[in-house]
Structures are given as C-alpha cells and as structure tokens.
Amino acid sequence: MNVVLEKPLFLTLKKLAAKDGVSLSTKVRDLIREALEEYEEAFLVRVAEDRAKTFKRAQALTHEQVWR
C-alpha cells in the first residue's frame, strides 16, 4: 500500500515512530488500527443508542426465556 502524506504529517509520524523505537510502517499500522477501533466503537454506541430508543421493557425477554 502506498500513502501520500503532507510533509508535516509525515514528519510527525516519523518522530512518533522514532520515539517509540519502531519502524514508520509499524507506527502507521498501529495508529490505523487504533483509529479503526475508535470508529467501530463510535458506530456500536450509535447502534446501542438507536436500540435504546425503541426498547420496551414489557416486550423484553428474561435471561431464562432467552436461554431455554
């Protein structure tokens, strides 16, 4: 994969990699992984909030009912 970065961003990433004692590609991979985890978490929060809006306790199943 090739990525084109603005020089300030590239230099920042290079400094972060050096500070952590890892290669530039490893640092970029780790940061992308963290960003995707945050993105996924935000998505799941939105899904949970949407589900909470339509939740009706009277229609909910108990633990026992679900696992029968």
PyMOL CGO cylinders between C-alpha atoms (Angstrom):
from pymol import cmd
from pymol.cgo import CYLINDER

trace = [
    CYLINDER, 0.00, 0.00, 0.00, 1.25, 3.45, -0.81, 0.3, 1, 1, 1, 1, 1, 1,
    CYLINDER, 1.25, 3.45, -0.81, 0.06, 6.53, 1.01, 0.3, 1, 1, 1, 1, 1, 1,
    CYLINDER, 0.06, 6.53, 1.01, 0.84, 10.13, 0.20, 0.3, 1, 1, 1, 1, 1, 1,
    CYLINDER, 0.84, 10.13, 0.20, 1.08, 12.40, 3.25, 0.3, 1, 1, 1, 1, 1, 1,
    CYLINDER, 1.08, 12.40, 3.25, 1.63, 16.09, 3.68, 0.3, 1, 1, 1, 1, 1, 1,
    CYLINDER, 1.63, 16.09, 3.68, 5.15, 16.78, 4.90, 0.3, 1, 1, 1, 1, 1, 1,
    CYLINDER, 5.15, 16.78, 4.90, 4.14, 17.95, 8.42, 0.3, 1, 1, 1, 1, 1, 1,
    CYLINDER, 4.14, 17.95, 8.42, 2.09, 14.78, 8.94, 0.3, 1, 1, 1, 1, 1, 1,
    CYLINDER, 2.09, 14.78, 8.94, 4.91, 12.59, 7.64, 0.3, 1, 1, 1, 1, 1, 1,
    CYLINDER, 4.91, 12.59, 7.64, 7.44, 14.27, 9.94, 0.3, 1, 1, 1, 1, 1, 1,
    CYLINDER, 7.44, 14.27, 9.94, 5.13, 13.87, 12.93, 0.3, 1, 1, 1, 1, 1, 1,
    CYLINDER, 5.13, 13.87, 12.93, 4.67, 10.18, 12.23, 0.3, 1, 1, 1, 1, 1, 1,
    CYLINDER, 4.67, 10.18, 12.23, 8.41, 9.76, 11.76, 0.3, 1, 1, 1, 1, 1, 1,
    CYLINDER, 8.41, 9.76, 11.76, 9.06, 11.41, 15.14, 0.3, 1, 1, 1, 1, 1, 1,
    CYLINDER, 9.06, 11.41, 15.14, 6.44, 9.26, 16.86, 0.3, 1, 1, 1, 1, 1, 1,
    CYLINDER, 6.44, 9.26, 16.86, 7.96, 6.10, 15.39, 0.3, 1, 1, 1, 1, 1, 1,
    CYLINDER, 7.96, 6.10, 15.39, 11.46, 7.11, 16.48, 0.3, 1, 1, 1, 1, 1, 1,
    CYLINDER, 11.46, 7.11, 16.48, 10.21, 7.99, 19.98, 0.3, 1, 1, 1, 1, 1, 1,
    CYLINDER, 10.21, 7.99, 19.98, 8.60, 4.57, 20.30, 0.3, 1, 1, 1, 1, 1, 1,
    CYLINDER, 8.60, 4.57, 20.30, 11.57, 2.77, 18.74, 0.3, 1, 1, 1, 1, 1, 1,
    CYLINDER, 11.57, 2.77, 18.74, 9.53, 1.22, 15.93, 0.3, 1, 1, 1, 1, 1, 1,
    CYLINDER, 9.53, 1.22, 15.93, 9.55, 1.46, 12.17, 0.3, 1, 1, 1, 1, 1, 1,
    CYLINDER, 9.55, 1.46, 12.17, 7.45, 4.07, 10.41, 0.3, 1, 1, 1, 1, 1, 1,
    CYLINDER, 7.45, 4.07, 10.41, 5.24, 1.40, 8.85, 0.3, 1, 1, 1, 1, 1, 1,
    CYLINDER, 5.24, 1.40, 8.85, 4.67, -0.24, 12.24, 0.3, 1, 1, 1, 1, 1, 1,
    CYLINDER, 4.67, -0.24, 12.24, 3.69, 3.09, 13.79, 0.3, 1, 1, 1, 1, 1, 1,
    CYLINDER, 3.69, 3.09, 13.79, 1.29, 3.89, 10.94, 0.3, 1, 1, 1, 1, 1, 1,
    CYLINDER, 1.29, 3.89, 10.94, -0.23, 0.40, 11.17, 0.3, 1, 1, 1, 1, 1, 1,
    CYLINDER, -0.23, 0.40, 11.17, -0.75, 0.75, 14.93, 0.3, 1, 1, 1, 1, 1, 1,
    CYLINDER, -0.75, 0.75, 14.93, -2.32, 4.19, 14.58, 0.3, 1, 1, 1, 1, 1, 1,
    CYLINDER, -2.32, 4.19, 14.58, -4.65, 2.98, 11.82, 0.3, 1, 1, 1, 1, 1, 1,
    CYLINDER, -4.65, 2.98, 11.82, -5.65, 0.02, 13.99, 0.3, 1, 1, 1, 1, 1, 1,
    CYLINDER, -5.65, 0.02, 13.99, -6.41, 2.35, 16.92, 0.3, 1, 1, 1, 1, 1, 1,
    CYLINDER, -6.41, 2.35, 16.92, -8.41, 4.68, 14.68, 0.3, 1, 1, 1, 1, 1, 1,
    CYLINDER, -8.41, 4.68, 14.68, -10.48, 1.79, 13.31, 0.3, 1, 1, 1, 1, 1, 1,
    CYLINDER, -10.48, 1.79, 13.31, -11.18, 0.54, 16.83, 0.3, 1, 1, 1, 1, 1, 1,
    CYLINDER, -11.18, 0.54, 16.83, -12.39, 4.02, 17.81, 0.3, 1, 1, 1, 1, 1, 1,
    CYLINDER, -12.39, 4.02, 17.81, -14.51, 4.22, 14.65, 0.3, 1, 1, 1, 1, 1, 1,
    CYLINDER, -14.51, 4.22, 14.65, -16.07, 0.82, 15.39, 0.3, 1, 1, 1, 1, 1, 1,
    CYLINDER, -16.07, 0.82, 15.39, -16.73, 1.79, 19.00, 0.3, 1, 1, 1, 1, 1, 1,
    CYLINDER, -16.73, 1.79, 19.00, -18.48, 5.00, 17.92, 0.3, 1, 1, 1, 1, 1, 1,
    CYLINDER, -18.48, 5.00, 17.92, -20.60, 3.01, 15.45, 0.3, 1, 1, 1, 1, 1, 1,
    CYLINDER, -20.60, 3.01, 15.45, -21.62, 0.48, 18.10, 0.3, 1, 1, 1, 1, 1, 1,
    CYLINDER, -21.62, 0.48, 18.10, -22.53, 3.30, 20.51, 0.3, 1, 1, 1, 1, 1, 1,
    CYLINDER, -22.53, 3.30, 20.51, -24.84, 4.78, 17.85, 0.3, 1, 1, 1, 1, 1, 1,
    CYLINDER, -24.84, 4.78, 17.85, -26.45, 1.36, 17.28, 0.3, 1, 1, 1, 1, 1, 1,
    CYLINDER, -26.45, 1.36, 17.28, -26.97, 0.91, 21.03, 0.3, 1, 1, 1, 1, 1, 1,
    CYLINDER, -26.97, 0.91, 21.03, -28.47, 4.39, 21.36, 0.3, 1, 1, 1, 1, 1, 1,
    CYLINDER, -28.47, 4.39, 21.36, -30.88, 3.70, 18.50, 0.3, 1, 1, 1, 1, 1, 1,
    CYLINDER, -30.88, 3.70, 18.50, -31.90, 0.38, 20.04, 0.3, 1, 1, 1, 1, 1, 1,
    CYLINDER, -31.90, 0.38, 20.04, -32.37, 2.00, 23.45, 0.3, 1, 1, 1, 1, 1, 1,
    CYLINDER, -32.37, 2.00, 23.45, -34.87, 4.47, 21.93, 0.3, 1, 1, 1, 1, 1, 1,
    CYLINDER, -34.87, 4.47, 21.93, -37.17, 1.64, 20.85, 0.3, 1, 1, 1, 1, 1, 1,
    CYLINDER, -37.17, 1.64, 20.85, -36.68, -0.63, 23.88, 0.3, 1, 1, 1, 1, 1, 1,
    CYLINDER, -36.68, -0.63, 23.88, -39.87, -1.62, 25.66, 0.3, 1, 1, 1, 1, 1, 1,
    CYLINDER, -39.87, -1.62, 25.66, -39.38, -3.40, 28.97, 0.3, 1, 1, 1, 1, 1, 1,
    CYLINDER, -39.38, -3.40, 28.97, -42.80, -5.09, 28.68, 0.3, 1, 1, 1, 1, 1, 1,
    CYLINDER, -42.80, -5.09, 28.68, -41.68, -6.84, 25.47, 0.3, 1, 1, 1, 1, 1, 1,
    CYLINDER, -41.68, -6.84, 25.47, -38.22, -7.77, 26.70, 0.3, 1, 1, 1, 1, 1, 1,
    CYLINDER, -38.22, -7.77, 26.70, -37.32, -11.40, 27.34, 0.3, 1, 1, 1, 1, 1, 1,
    CYLINDER, -37.32, -11.40, 27.34, -35.80, -12.54, 30.62, 0.3, 1, 1, 1, 1, 1, 1,
    CYLINDER, -35.80, -12.54, 30.62, -32.47, -14.32, 30.77, 0.3, 1, 1, 1, 1, 1, 1,
    CYLINDER, -32.47, -14.32, 30.77, -34.30, -17.57, 31.39, 0.3, 1, 1, 1, 1, 1, 1,
    CYLINDER, -34.30, -17.57, 31.39, -36.55, -17.10, 28.36, 0.3, 1, 1, 1, 1, 1, 1,
    CYLINDER, -36.55, -17.10, 28.36, -33.63, -16.40, 26.06, 0.3, 1, 1, 1, 1, 1, 1,
    CYLINDER, -33.63, -16.40, 26.06, -31.60, -19.44, 27.12, 0.3, 1, 1, 1, 1, 1, 1,
    CYLINDER, -31.60, -19.44, 27.12, -34.42, -22.01, 27.04, 0.3, 1, 1, 1, 1, 1, 1,
]
cmd.load_cgo(trace, "trace")
